[in-house]
């Protein structure tokens, strides 16, 4: 009364911890015709069947038939997350036995921190001989609930599932580089054909934990995960559909593809105020343009925790430019041709181009082509164009030449001007 402490009241009838078989039934040694000492050790528990009940003898003097124990409440009895097997053993004199303690981790919901789980087990000891418990007139030995139990403290740590990500390059981001110029190719008849291609990169996933990790990999377009490749270790993972398992201290190589297609170029028309999620139009200091696609590769573990691997792909966009934006041929005799040259450039990506003008006195040769080079590591491509002027009358002529590319949004214009003259001087 007037005590706020929580206590446990334990009520027992007869032996505090009687011997039990594998099914949890009490073993009646007297019915088997065995002594107390060899009732447990000589009779296999699986053979204890069809035991007839006998009249229970009155308890010896000094032994309580019903016992009530009041003790401080230390915790709740449970086989989860810790479990001890077997729960009852007989240890012969001058000998030892082994028990097994298992820990089943609790399911954590989205926890990124380490969680600790503390518990304890109590071992209550009883003598396997009634004659050893009490010698009338000489000694009585306490046992079971009357004896201070053996305490085994249990401690476990649940860490979030984490895989070690190893990339060929530092920075923590799996990077891709592609050129929009590779999306078009010319057939033998000169017709342009759209083509799609993949740029692939790979990284290593290592399981540093002491238990297998089961997970799934997921990405969204334009990225995709190809079938993981076995690492240097033998049989490091097993696959079940999209589910993968990496054994402890093993690794696997994951291959990721960046899929390039013409619809990706639709993002180049976006403005800074209306950017698509995960896509950014980047303007460099040199005036070059590229589309940057960013997202995370998601590693979804079986316990609902997640890990991400950053992905970043740069798609270089071609940029057309001319060495000059206007030409003035001056005076030229009617019927004679005057020619001058200029250069057409494409930065960062090769591209196909064509030109047209409505004037019949000005001509561009060639009027179409491919701005490209077979040289590696080339960032600027150029082509020399010949612009000719052949006046047909004694007057001034003006025209505009438009240069277009299927990969460039804004066309280029070249202003041409020249005057025809009948004076041959």
Secondary structure as UniProt FT lines:
FT   STRAND          7..13
FT   TURN            16..17
FT   TURN            22..23
FT   HELIX           30..32
FT   TURN            36..41
FT   HELIX           45..47
FT   TURN            61..62
FT   STRAND          66..72
FT   STRAND          82..85
FT   TURN            93..94
FT   STRAND          100..103
FT   STRAND          115..123
FT   HELIX           130..133
FT   STRAND          134..135
FT   TURN            136..138
FT   STRAND          139..140
FT   HELIX           144..146
FT   STRAND          150..158
FT   STRAND          164..166
FT   STRAND          173..179
FT   HELIX           180..183
FT   STRAND          184..186
FT   TURN            188..189
FT   STRAND          192..194
FT   STRAND          197..206
FT   STRAND          213..218
FT   TURN            221..222
FT   STRAND          223..225
FT   STRAND          229..230
FT   TURN            234..235
FT   STRAND          237..240
FT   TURN            241..242
FT   STRAND          243..246
FT   TURN            248..249
FT   STRAND          251..260
FT   HELIX           262..269
FT   HELIX           272..274
FT   TURN            277..278
FT   STRAND          279..283
FT   TURN            285..286
FT   STRAND          289..301
FT   TURN            302..303
FT   STRAND          306..317
FT   STRAND          319..322
FT   STRAND          326..333
FT   TURN            334..335
FT   STRAND          337..347
FT   STRAND          351..356
FT   STRAND          362..365
FT   STRAND          368..371
FT   TURN            376..377
FT   STRAND          380..390
FT   STRAND          396..404
FT   TURN            406..407
FT   STRAND          412..421
//
